[in-house]
Amino acid sequence: MRNFTTEDDDTMEAMNEDDLGHMQAKQIKHAQMKQKLGEEYLNRTKSILKTELTGRNTIKAISTYATPVLTFSFGIVKRTPTDLENLQTKMRMLLTRHRFHHPHAAKERLTPPRQMGGRGLIDITRLHDIEVKLLQTYLLNK
């Protein structure tokens, strides 16, 4: 390990690969990042569901507290449609376990807006496609 000396004669230790916040070294570790971000997303959702908020406030909390964990990685971390579908399945199982969604209810009812009779939950696969497309247009225009 190499140490660095600043202008004030202070000594700083070099960082390891493990010290970096999001598994960033010379390359992105996609598999580990997907797992870590998915676990954080589900943990945040679980903590929201334990609060027993009303349905509208629960969806709003998931949209503002849990979903951004995934959103910032879209377009950077490689994800397949199967990965996103598995994450949505785990999310639905979590919603069912915490009595937010009935096991025999239609899974399609979760994502439409409340005005159309749905719950208003953000569809992760659709959000992924939108974010990747926006990132592509941004990079092409710059």
C-alpha positions, 0 to 999 in steps of 0.5 A: 500500500502506498501513502501520499503526502500533501502540501501540509505534510499530512499523510493520506493512505491509498484506497483499496478497490473495496473502499470505493463506494460502488464497486468502481475500480478500473472497470465496473463489476456489473454482476456485483453492482446488480446484486447490491443495488437490487438488495438495497432497492428491496431493503428500502421497499421493505422498510417502507412497507413496515411503516404501514402507510396508506396505499397512496403514501406507500407507493409515493414513498417507494417511488421517491425513496427506493426506485432512485437506487436503481434509476441512477444505474440504468444505462451504466450497469448492464441489465437484461430484461430477465434481470429486471423481471426477476427484480419485479417478481421479488418486489411483488412477492414483498408486496404480497408478504406485507399484505399490500397486494393480494396473492390472487390479484392481477399483477397488471393492476400494480403499474397503471395510475390510480386514476385508471384503477391501478396502484401507480407503482413504477414499472421498472422495465419501462423506466429502464427503457426510458432512462436508457433512451434519454441517456442515449439521446443526451450523449448523441447530442453532446 
